[in-house]
Amino acid sequence: MLKLIVRSCSIFALSSGALPSAIAIVRVSGRESRRCLEELSGRKDFEPRQLFFAKLRYKGELIDRAMAVFLPGPRTSTGEDVAEFYVHGSRAVVDCLSDALSQFSNVRHAKAGEFTKRAFYNGKLTLSEVQSLSHLLAAQTQRQRRLALRTNTLGKVMEKVRNQLVEVRASIEASIDFGDDVDFDWVGIRSAISAVIEKLKNIQQRVHRGTVITDGVQIVILGETNVGKSSLFNRIGISRFFQPFSSCSMEVPNF
């Protein structure tokens, strides 16, 4: 049911940085992306995966002189047909193009994270890769960036653990079915289970450390009036591990 909902319409959004900028990229994903590109560019003879120059028009009005490309699915980031418009990065141009795209039937502005959602549903990203991408986009420090990129490997580690558990389960089921005919290496099976448990504990510890790095730690400096709390905070605050946010003291009444 979710896949039917996701694929029922095409979506578009600004996929480049904040405006204004030299170039703005507007991306369309879904079955209507080619139609949008054809009607706005007035061309149907473009080659897939090749940039071409186009005068983008809607209802006879020139939107911008731009570059564009059509990427046929499923070899795209979302697994669907994708069209990209490379226009001048002014708010007026992007708004005009967005208004034109929203007039096409079954085409709407994408919700936050919807391109990634489609990539996940279409098998282009694993759940761990989606989480890694979320952490990478939210990263404010180099350590958070490195951790987000390493998180990508968690899916591969868990896949190895899953394969080990499948082998253990197969051995145990075989011992039940053929226990009278075959001698089983129970010591080896116990050893394999212990190895899996140890690996899962290590993964849990890594995830906990990663959570601390990603989410940070909240610290309260508590004490009597005028004993140096603000001075201590300011001394700590010069460390490169802290963001230069302004702060203030707060007195909490006694209850």
C-alpha atoms as one frame of an Amber mdcrd trajectory, in Angstrom:
protein
   0.000   0.000   0.000   2.842   2.404   0.829   4.503   1.802  -2.538   1.232
   2.611  -4.329   0.984   5.886  -2.424   4.600   6.804  -3.099   4.410   6.143
  -6.841   0.973   7.628  -7.496   2.400  11.076  -8.325   5.632  12.806  -9.241
   7.431  15.174  -6.902   9.803  18.098  -7.340  12.008  20.211  -5.083  15.038
  22.461  -5.018  17.947  20.057  -4.559  20.800  22.567  -4.423  21.783  24.999
  -1.680  20.193  28.122  -0.304  19.177  30.943  -2.627  20.412  33.197  -4.099
  23.241  31.297  -5.767  24.985  31.059  -9.127  23.093  27.897 -10.108  19.953
  26.298  -8.686  19.005  22.683  -9.359  15.344  21.692  -9.368  14.758  17.943
  -9.456  11.621  16.074 -10.533  11.143  12.381  -9.757   8.375  10.113 -11.019
   6.561   9.022 -14.135   5.613  12.602 -15.075   9.181  13.915 -15.049   9.755
  13.394 -18.769   6.484  15.119 -19.662   7.427  18.087 -17.483  10.802  18.350
 -19.207   9.329  18.033 -22.702   6.633  20.647 -22.210   8.783  23.194 -20.404
  11.737  22.864 -22.780   9.654  22.433 -25.950  11.888  19.529 -26.960  11.433
  15.788 -27.300  14.661  14.912 -29.124  17.000  15.033 -26.110  19.279  12.105
 -25.294  18.916  10.454 -21.872  21.693  11.297 -19.391  23.029  14.145 -21.570
  22.808  17.791 -20.576  21.207  20.084 -23.126  20.424  23.790 -23.401  16.765
  24.766 -23.149  14.648  27.879 -23.034  12.159  26.963 -20.347   8.691  28.325
 -21.033   5.279  27.907 -19.489   2.159  29.144 -21.283   4.354  31.135 -23.640
   6.270  32.968 -20.910  10.034  32.534 -20.706  11.043  31.208 -17.286  14.810
  31.068 -17.820  17.552  29.990 -20.206  18.837  26.835 -18.570  20.450  23.440
 -18.845  18.460  20.263 -18.303  18.867  16.490 -18.286  16.605  13.447 -18.262
  17.638  10.352 -16.268  15.502   7.277 -16.990  14.847   4.896 -14.110  15.622
   2.628 -12.465  19.281   3.721 -12.655  18.667   6.921 -10.693  18.951   8.032
  -7.081  15.244   7.345  -6.441  14.840   4.402  -8.811  12.315   6.421 -10.845
  12.528   8.600 -13.946  14.227  11.856 -12.959  14.460  15.244 -14.683  16.786
  17.999 -13.491  16.687  21.692 -14.360  19.835  23.817 -13.899  18.609  27.403
 -13.742  19.996  30.703 -12.496  19.859  30.694  -8.711  17.519  33.559  -7.974
  14.429  33.159  -5.819  12.236  34.588  -8.595  13.415  32.049 -11.185  13.057
  29.081  -8.848   9.614  30.203  -7.683   8.453  30.644 -11.277   9.712  27.182
 -12.254   8.150  25.652  -9.133   4.813  27.298  -9.915   4.949  25.917 -13.458
   5.755  22.396 -12.282   2.938  22.452  -9.732   0.447  23.094 -12.556   1.101
  19.680 -14.131  -1.348  16.949 -13.181  -0.056  14.374 -10.696   2.950  16.587
  -9.897   3.429  18.234  -6.510   6.106  19.755  -4.306   8.027  17.105  -2.357
   7.697  16.838   1.385  10.822  16.910   3.545  12.837  13.737   2.997  10.514
  12.375   0.320  13.230  11.803  -2.286  15.130   9.721   0.258  11.900   7.907
   1.161  11.390   6.886  -2.449  14.999   5.785  -2.731  14.474   3.563   0.321
  11.208   2.042  -0.930  12.755   1.382  -4.345  15.780  -0.388  -2.884  18.339
   2.340  -3.661  19.163   2.927   0.015  19.164   0.603   3.002  17.730   1.677
   6.352  21.231   2.147   7.776  22.203   4.273   4.762  19.128   6.468   5.291
  20.098   6.938   8.940  23.686   7.673   7.922  22.481  10.293   5.438  20.351
  11.929   8.128  23.329  12.131  10.483  25.577  13.465   7.701  23.148  16.278
   6.838  22.876  17.232  10.516  26.635  17.011  11.197  28.179  20.177  12.668
  31.625  18.852  13.562  34.224  16.857  11.676  33.867  14.006  14.140  30.127
  13.826  13.473  30.829  13.841   9.736  33.300  10.971   9.973  30.940   8.989
  12.206  28.038   9.479   9.781  30.110   8.146   6.893  31.267   5.149   8.947
  27.688   4.342   9.985  27.181   3.135   6.428  29.136  -0.010   7.305  26.690
  -1.024  10.059  24.325  -2.633   7.558  27.117  -4.865   6.238  28.093  -5.896
   9.775  24.486  -6.752  10.656  24.143  -8.749   7.440  27.124 -10.889   8.511
  25.519 -11.399  11.929  22.269 -12.421  10.255  24.082 -14.965   8.059  25.799
 -16.444  11.116  22.449 -16.790  12.898  20.921 -18.452   9.826  23.728 -21.007
   9.836  23.266 -21.677  13.558  19.519 -22.071  13.123  20.017 -24.454  10.197
  22.370 -26.597  12.310  19.936 -26.720  15.231  16.979 -27.609  12.991  19.054
 -30.301  11.309  19.910 -31.781  14.720  16.181 -31.995  15.494  15.327 -33.653
  12.173  18.334 -35.971  11.887  19.629 -36.155  15.441  19.538 -39.973  15.516
  21.576 -40.352  12.334  24.212 -37.619  12.510  26.579 -36.459  15.217  26.491
 -32.667  15.570  29.250 -30.350  16.740  27.401 -28.773  19.666  30.586 -27.194
  20.936  31.009 -25.417  17.613  27.379 -24.260  17.650  27.715 -22.854  21.178
  30.931 -21.138  20.151  29.202 -19.580  17.133  26.325 -18.322  19.301  28.773
 -16.843  21.824  30.639 -15.093  19.005  27.393 -13.576  17.709  26.430 -12.362
  21.202  29.842 -10.774  21.664  29.633  -9.073  18.297  26.170  -7.685  19.120
  27.478  -6.302  22.415  30.286  -4.540  20.560  27.793  -3.093  18.089  25.613
  -1.864  20.967  28.598  -0.104  22.548  29.531   1.516  19.229  25.969   2.721
  18.697  25.916   4.211  22.214  29.178   6.069  21.634  27.890   7.260  18.274
  24.701   8.562  19.885  26.737  10.622  22.342  28.760  12.130  19.493  25.682
  12.771  17.344  23.284  14.108  19.977  25.834  15.639  22.315  25.724  15.736
  26.117  23.699  18.194  28.189  25.616  19.550  31.167  24.361  21.772  33.984
  26.818  23.746  36.124  25.032  24.108  39.449  26.189  26.017  42.532  25.749
  28.886  44.955  25.602  32.505  43.797  28.896  34.116  42.741  31.082  31.035
  43.154  32.434  31.103  39.571  29.914  29.096  37.523  29.915  31.559  34.612
  33.702  31.881  34.735  34.067  28.106  34.604  31.638  27.900  31.701  33.486
  30.609  29.786  36.817  28.852  30.332  35.378  25.590  29.054  33.659  27.382
  26.187  36.932  28.403  24.558  37.557  24.741  23.721  37.199  23.838  20.045
  34.772  21.091  21.058  32.105  23.659  21.997  30.047  25.841  19.714  30.358
  29.626  20.337  26.765  30.098  21.474  25.948  32.929  23.867  24.777  31.979
  27.339  23.310  33.491  30.473  23.026  32.604  34.136  19.686  31.590  35.610
  18.570  31.556  39.214  16.165  28.756  40.176  13.880  29.604  43.131  13.774
  27.276  46.093  10.653  25.143  46.441
